[in-house]
Amino acid sequence: MPLPAGMFRGIFTSVMLEDRYYIDRNGAVTRRMQGLPGEGHHDIAKEVLAEKGIVPRDYVDHYTQMFKLKFVRIVEHIDGRVEVEHTCKLNAHQNRYLKALEAAGKKLVYVSVKRQINT
């Protein structure tokens, strides 16, 4: 008998080495709407951009478009490090979310952003 989807996700999440997601302008976590948690940022971007009617030119443009929409790219590692990548100044909602991660004992590491974003 197969495991219920929620139970499978819980088991999968508990053994993942890292969790990948975005934080939107409101400080809300944005993961894949379908599929398993922790799947790549590119997959998340494909879903978000399609929902907004944005058609990226190529693979890299998925990230460019997400940053234009002021999303913050996050990777949480099992060792407690949290990589934070953004191109715009973080707003109060996003800062609040990141402060909560720090309060929970996570170590924030701001990744150098070398992506060319034309706004």
N, C-alpha and C positions, 0 to 999 in steps of 0.2 A: 504494500500500500504506500503510495507516495506521501511525502511530508506535506503538510499545509504550507502554502506560500509564505505566510508570516513566520512560521517556525524555521523554514529553510533560510529566509533572509536573516533571521536572528543568529542562526548558527554560522552562516557565511560571514556576517559582519563581525562576529566575535573572533574569527581567525584571520581576518584581513590584516595585512601588514600596513596598509595605509588607506585613508579615506580621502577621496577626491570630490570636491564640490565647489560651487561658487556661492558668494554672498551677494544678494542683489542690493539695490539702493535703500531698501527698507530694513536691511540687516537680516533678511530671511535666507535660510539655507536653500539652495537650488540644486537638487540632485536629478538624476534621470527620472523621468515620469514612468518609464517602463524599463524592464531589465533589472539587474542586480545592483545594489549599492556599491560604490567604489569604482564603478566603471569610469573610463577616461573623460577628461574635460572636453575632449573633442566630441564625444557622444552626447554629453550634456548640451554643449553649444549647438549641435545639430538640431536637437529638439526645441530648445529655447528660440533659436533664430527662425526656425520653420513656423513656430507658433506666432511669431511677430511678422511673418511675411518677408524676412530678410534672406536673400540668396547670396551666400558668400562666394567669392571668385574661386577660392582654392582652400586647401587644408589650413594654411596659416591665417587666412582671412576669417575663419571661424573665431579665432582668438581675438583678432583685431576688432571684429564686430562686437564681441562680448565686452571688451574693454571700452569701446565707444558707448555702450549702454551702461557703463559705470559698474560693471560686475567686478568683484574681487575674486581671484582664483586662489583656492585653498587646497593644501595637501597636508593632512594630519598623519604623522608617522607614529608607529607603535611605541617609539622611545619617548614620546611626548613633545617632539618638535612639531611645529606647525609652520609650514611655508606659506607666506602671504605675498601674492603678486597683484599689483594694481598699477594703473597708469594715471589715474586722477586722484585728487586729494580725497581721502576717506571722509565720509560724512559722519554725523553723530550716531546714526543707527549702526553703521558698519563698525565704528570705533567701540560702541557698546558691546557688540557681539565679540569682538576680539579681546576686549578687557575681561569678558566673562570666561573666555578660554584661558587667559592668564590666571584668573582667580581660581580656576579649576586645576592649576598646576602645569599648564602647557607652556612651552617656551616658543615664543613667536620669533620667526626668522623671516625678515623681509628680503625677498628675492629681488636682485637687480633687474629692472625692467629695461630691456633693450629693444622692445618692439616699437616699430614706427607707427604711431597712431595719428592719422590725419583727421582732425575734427572740423 
